[in-house]
Amino acid sequence: MPKLAASDFKRKKAQKERIIVLTAYDYFCARLIQKAGLDAILVGDSLAMVALGYENTLPVTMDEMVHHSKAVRRGAPDMFMIGDLPYEALRGSPGEALEAAERFLEEGGCDAVKVEGAYPEALEAVRLMRRKKIEVMGHLGLLPQVLLKDGKPLKAQGRDPNSARRILDEARKLAGLEIFSLVLECIPADLAAELSREHPFPTIGIGAGPHTDGQILVTDDILGRYDRLKPKHVKQYLNSIELSLEAISKFKQEVQAGSFPTQAHSF
């Protein structure tokens, strides 16, 4: 399957083709996602928790994000890849966010970047990126970086009229900056449907119901490789922890019993 371009996302929406995205943080998962023929990979800031063991996403650095982006690109050389700008990159000036975005493209091998939120500084950062012809994926609804920074709980957004109107207004502002797609996280399905109808760019849902133009999940969640959190919106397709523990335990037992290695494993 040929590698997508940012313009293909709108084409797929127009043709009513569902867009399928997963996260990846390493060579192994990137290879699997490319072999499965998905549309795109997001090198998400969730790698802070899933791959690096931080308590939340805030501590992950651009150096760490770029390091993992390189590994993902080696594993999936033919896939459209998006780098998720971490809190570190967005807590400074819009110019600093632009520099971080350029690092994703120049060092990390990404084709686009994701910017969380539509507060004034984020919008200005997106404006600068678009002037430089950097493709941007927006992200509205549940904003972990913003909520964690303010010490607020991570919970669904857009469930009351004021919150819903704010999200609709933010999407229009991002539309004016010509983003190529928009992640909608943990918002009511009817609000996601309204946003999907209103805008030409595709909406990519995560906990936003069935009416978005595509779906994204964290690979480690669907494979059952991360058990510190179990979000309601995740469907687990495999219990990797249980299977992996079973394999490691079997290895331990065979070494203890002297049944491994055998002559077949010897030179």
N, C-alpha and C positions, 0 to 999 in steps of 0.2 A: 504494500500500500504506500503510495507516495506521501511524503511529508506534507502536512497541512501548512498553509499560510494563515495569517490572521484574518485575511479577507474570506477564507473558506468558512469561518465560523458563521458569518452572516449568511453565506450561501446555503449552508446546511440548515439554518433556521428557515430560510425562505422555502427550502425544499422539504421542510418538515422532517428532517433527519435528526434523530436524537444525538446529542453530543455527549460523549462518555469520557470522563477524566478521572484519574487516580493520582494520589501523591506517590512520590518515590524519593528516597533519601540515599540510596546506594545502588551500586552496579547490578546486584542480583535482582532486586525488585524492578529496576528499570528494564532489564532484559526480558523479564516475564511480561511486563506491560506492553512492550513493543511486540513481542511474539503473539500476544492476545489480540493485537490490532486495535487498541483503543485510539482515541483521537489526540489526546494530549496528556502530558505529565505536568503536575505542579510540584515543584520542590518547595513544600510548605514549611512555614515556620514551626509547624507542629513537630518537626524533627527535634526541636528543643526537648520535648518530653519523650517522644517515641524512641529517638536514636541516641540522645545525649543524656537522658535521665534528669533533666531539670524539672522543677516543680510546675512550671508553666512556660509559656512561650517568650516571656519578656527577656530572659537573659541571653538568648542566642545572638551571636554576633554576625556581622557581615562576613568576616573571615570564615566562620564555620559554615554559613550558608553557601558561600562560593566553593568551599572545599567539597561539600556534598553535591553541589551542582555539577562540578567536574566529573565526579563519579557517576552521576546519573547520565550525563551526556555520553560517557564512554559506554554505558550499558544500553543506551537507546539513541544511537547516532542519527536515526531517521525519524524521530518524533518531534512534534512541536512541544517546546518546553518552556514553562513559565516559572520565573523566580519570584518567590514571595518576599516582599520587602519586610524585614523584621522591625520590631519596635526600635531597635538601635538606629536604623536608617531613617525612621520617620519622626523621631523625637526632636531632631535638630531643625535646621532651616530647610526650606524646599530645595535650595541648591545642594545641600548635603544629600538629600533624598535622590536628586538627579544623579549625583556622582555614584551613589550606591547602585542605582539602576544601570548605569553604564558599566559598572563592574560585573553585574550579572551577565550582560551581553558579551563583554569583551573577555572576561576571565572565565566565567562560569558556563559559557556556551548556550545561554538562554536565548529564546526568540522573543520573549516578552516578559513583563513584570506584572505582579499583582500589588495593588495599593489598597490597604484596608481603610475604609471610612471616607467621608466626604466633608469633614470639617475644613475650615478655611486653609490651613497649612497643607492638608492633603490635596485639596483641589489645586492649589498653586503648584504643588509638586507635579501633579498630573499634567497641568498646563505646560510646565517646563519640559516634561518628558515628551509630550506630543509635538512640541516645537522642534525637538530633536529627532522626530520620527520614531520614537520608541513606542511600541505597541503596549497598551495598558489594559489589564483586566481589573475592573472595579470589584468592590466587596462591600455589601451593605447588609443590614440586619444585625445579627449578633456579631459584635466586634470585640474579640477577645483582648486585643492590644489595648483598646480604649478602656474597656471595663476593668481589666486587671490593673491598669495604671491608676485608675480612680478608686480601686479597692471595692468595686461593685461585683455582685454575683453574676455568673454567666448564666443567663436565662433567655428564653425566647423573646423576640422583639416584635413590634408592630401589632400587638394584640389589642391595643386601644386606639381610638380614632386619632388622637394627637400623634402618637408614635407612628402610625401607619402613614399619616400625611407627611410626616418628616421624611420617612423613607422614600415616598413617592417624589418629594421635592428634591431629595439628594440624587435620586436616579436621573431626574431631568438635568440637573447640573452636570452630572458625569456624561450624560448623552451629549451635552453641548461641547464637551471636550473630545468627543469621538473615541470613546473607549471601544474595544472590539468585543468585549463580553463583560458580564456582570455576575459575580457569585452572590447568591442570596442565601444567607445562613439563618436557620431557625426562625422563620417567619410563617404566619398563617398561609395555608395553601391558596386561599382566595386572593390574598394580597400579592402573592407570587404570580398568580395567573394574570392579575391586572397589570403588573409590571411587564410581564412577558408579552401581553397584547399591545401595550403602549409603545414599546421601543423596538427598533429594527435590530439592535444588537441582541445576541442570544443571552438568556439567563441560565445560569448553571446552579442548580439547587443542591443544598446540603441541609436536610431537615426543613425543606420548603415545599414539600408536597409533590404531587405527580404532574403538575401543569407547567413546570419550567421547561426550557428548551433542551436541557441536559442535566446530568447529575455528576457530582463529585463526592468521593469519600476518601478517607484515610486508608491506604492499603493495609496497614497493620491492624486496623479495626476489623476489616472484612475477613482478614486471614486469622484473626484471633491471636495476634502476636503481642498485643498490648492490653493489659487487664487492669490498669490503675483507674481507668474511666470506662464507663459503658453508656454512651449517650443513647437516648431514646431513638434517635433517627438512624442509628446504624443497624444494618443487618449483617450478622456474622455468618460467613459462608464456610468457615473452616476453623477448627480449634488447634492452631499450630502449637500453642504452649503445651497442651496435653500430649500431642503427638511427639513433639521434640523432647519433652521430659521422659516419655516412654523410651525413645531411642537412646538417650543419654544413660538412662538407668540400665538398659539392656547391655550397653557397652561396658558399664561399670561391673555388672554381674559377670559378664564373660571374662573380663580381665581377672577379676577376683577368683573365678573358678578355673582359670588356666585354659579356657576353650577358645580364647582369642589372644594372640594371632595363631593361626594354624599354618601348616606347610604351604597352603595355597596363598597365604599372605606374606610369604618369606621369599627371599632371593637366594 
